[in-house]
Amino acid sequence: MPELLQRFLLRLETTETSRQVWRLLVTLGRELQLPYVDFISASSWHGWKKTRFIRTSYDASWVNRYYEDPEMLRWSYFRSHAMNNLTPLAIGLEFADEYKQVPKQRLEILREAARRGIRAGYSIPLRCNAPPQSALISFSGDHSRRDMLTIINAHGWTLTTAALTGHQRYLYHFGREFAQRNRITPKQLELLELLGDGLQDKQIADRLGVSISAVRQRMHALSQNTGMTSRAELAALAMSLGVLPDPLNRPGDGEAQTLIEMDDGGAMLRTVVL
């Protein structure tokens, strides 16, 4: 394992916030003379349903004037490649002639990026299956085509592995920080757990020792903070936050079956006690 990657992974294990993960990715990029780092995530890879977050290591506000034209929003490396493929690719003006049709309007963004020191880069598509999410991390710098290929050949594996592991760790922290970002109180988290367990308002009121009216007030406040209006959405949120266990991997005292598959020996089910 390259020493640079090993150092990154050891530091990644100790992170406690999504911001710390981001700083590690940016530091890695700078060590490889790729200081322009972009990280974008959307809520689906089958179709762009919602942008979850965008992070850049630089001031990217200059792009906004181009996006005043709706046509400019319809093409990006994310939309045209990362949402449908798993393979990393070289990006930027230096590699524009290799990519499958870059719209003329989009070429102007690549030219402006090159003038600002973002001439070439390396992008890694990312996935998360439950719920379906697509993401892309790009490392870029002021490099010629030849120099960028030299960096990719020497450090492509390190960048790819760092992006994959960094993405997973980032999402782990990002999910746990949801309550803080949306100002969810401990009492509301308690309510989320009971909603996720399928309890009705009266049952929740009895469990908490409050009135049904108080339960509905808390539920309304929770909906206001999260933007989720149905009990089903709130129950799904409870599982996403880890307030409830994954129903496919729910712990228990009973027997469970383990599927064992052997390439040359068929398959079998073995019952084990967990």
N, C-alpha and C positions, 0 to 999 in steps of 0.2 A: 504494500500500500504506500502511495506517495506520502512523504512526511507532511506536506501541506494539507492533504485530505485528512490524515490521521489527527492532526492538530485541530482542524475544523470540527471533526466529529466529537472529539473529547470535550471541546468547549460547548458544542451543541447540547450535549447531555446535561450540562449544568444550567441551561437557560431556564428562566422562570417566567418570562413574558414574551409576547410576540415581538416586541421592539428589540429585545436582546437577540432574537433569531435574525431579525432584519439587519442589525448592526454586524453580525458575523458574516452574512452574505455580502454586505457592502465591503467589509474589510478584506474578504477573500478576493473580490473583484479588483480592489485597489492593489493588492499584492501582485496581481497578474497584469497590471496596467490596463484594467478594464473597469474604470471608476464609475461608469454610467450604468446603473443597475435598475431594471424595471421589473415590477412584480404585479401582475394583474390576475384577478380571479373572477369567474362568473359562475352562476348557480346551475349551469347545465352544460354538457358538451354536445347535446343533440341540437341545441338551438340556443342562441344567446338570450336567456330569459331575464337575467338581472346581474349587473356588475356588483360583486360583493365588496371588493376593495381594489384600489390602485395605489401602489407605492413606488416612488422614484427616489434615487439618491441625488437628484439634481432638480433645479427649478425647470419644470416642463410646461410652465404656463404659456410659453410662446406657441404651443401647439393649438391653443384654444381658438385663435383667429382662423385657423384652417378648418376647424370643426364647425364653424358657422355655416358651412356648406354641408347639407345633409348627405350628399354623395360621398364626401370624404370619410364619413363615419362607417360606411358600408364595407370598407376594406382595411384589413390590418393583418399582420402576421398571425395574430391570435385568431381572428375570424376565419382566415383562409387556410391556416395550417394547424395551429395548436388544438382547435376544437375537433379536428378530424384525424389527427395523426399523433403518433408517439415519438417520432424520430426528431432529434435535435436538428437545427439547421443554422447555417451562416446567414447573417442578416446585414442590412445596411446598404448604402449606395454602392459600395465596392462589390456587392454580390447581386445587385438588382437585375443584372442581365441573366443570371442563372435561375431566378425564381420564375415560376409560372406566371405570367402576365401581371405586371404591376401597373395599375391605372395611371394615366399621365398625371392626374391631379395628385396622386399619392407620391409620385416621384419628386414633386416639389418639396414635400415634407422631408423626404430622404436627403435632398440637396441641402435644405436648411439645417437638418440635423448634422450633416457632414461639416457645414460651415461652423457649427458650434462644437465640433470635436467628436461627434458620434458618427464616424464613418463606417465602422464595421463592428460586428458583434456575433454573439453565439446565443441562441435561444433554445430553451429546453421546455417542451410541453409537459404538463403535469396532470394527474388525475386523482380524484377521490370518488369512490363508488357510492357511498351511503352518507348523505344524499349525493346524487350525481353532481359533480363539480368539475370544471375545467380551469386550468391556470397556466401561466407562462412566466418564466423567469428569464430575463435577458441580461447578459453582461456585454457591455460595449466600450469602445475606446476610439482614439484617433489613430487608426492603423490602416495601412495599405492592405490590399487583398492578400499579398504574399505574407506579410507579417501576421495578419490575423490567422491565416491557415497554419502558420508555425505555432502560434499560441494554442490553437485547437488541437493540433497533433500532439503537442507536449502536455496539455492540461485539460483536454476535453473530458476525459474520464473523471477527473477531479471536479470539474464544474458540473457535470451531469449528476454525479453522486451527491454533491453538496446541494444542488437544487432539489433533488428528489427527497433527501432526508430533511433538508431545511423546510421544504414545503409542508411535510407531514408534521414536523414539530411546530411550525408556525400556526397551522390550523388547530392543533391541539390547544395551544395557548389562546389563540383567537376565540375559540369556542368557549373556553373557560372565562374569558374576559367579557363575554356577552352581557352577563348580569351587571357588571360594573359600567359598561358603555351605555346601557339602557336604564341605569338607576333602579335595578330590581332589588327590593329590600329582602332581608331574611324571611320576613313574614310572607312575602309574595312567593319566594322560593318554596316555602312550606306549602302554600296553596297549590303551586305547580305540581308538587309531588302527589298531593291528594287528587288533583284533577287527572293526573296521569294514571292513577290507580283506578280511575273510573267512578269515583264517588260522586254522588249528586249533592246539590247545595245543602240539603238538610243533614245529610251524613257528614259533610265537611264541617258544618256549623256545630254539630254534636261533638265531633272529634276535636275541634279547636276551642270549644266552650264559648262561642260567640253566636250572635243572631244571624239568621239567614240574610238579613239586610246587610250586615257587616261583611259577610262572605261575598255578596254581589258587588259591594263597593270595592273590595280588594280586587275582585276579578276585573272590574271596569278599569281600575288604575293599572292593573297588569296589562290589559289590552291596549291602553293608551301608551304605555311605555314601550311595548314590543310591536305594536301594529298588527297583532294577531287577534282576530275577533271570534273565532269558534273554539269550542272545547277541544276539538280534534287537533287544531293547530297548537293550542297550548300544551296538550298532552305530548305532541311530537317534540315541542320545544323542551319539555322536561327530560325526554330521553336524550336529546342532543346535548343538553347541558350536563348529562351524567347524573341528574337527580333520580332518574329511574334506570334500572339495568336494561341492557339490550334484550328484547324479548326472544331473540334467537339464541342468546347465550345467558339465559336467566339461571342464576345459581339455585340449587335446591338440595334437599337431603335424599331424594329418591335416586333410582337407577337411571342411567343415561346410556344411550347407545353411541358407540364410536365407529365410524366407517373407516375400515382399513382397506386400502387398495394397493395391490401389488401387480406391477406390470406383467410379470411372468406367472403369477399365481392366482389370478382372479381377484375377487373382492369378497369381503365378509363383514358382517356386523358383529361387534363384540360388546356385550353389556358390561359396563363398569359402574362402580359406585363412586360418585363424586363426593 
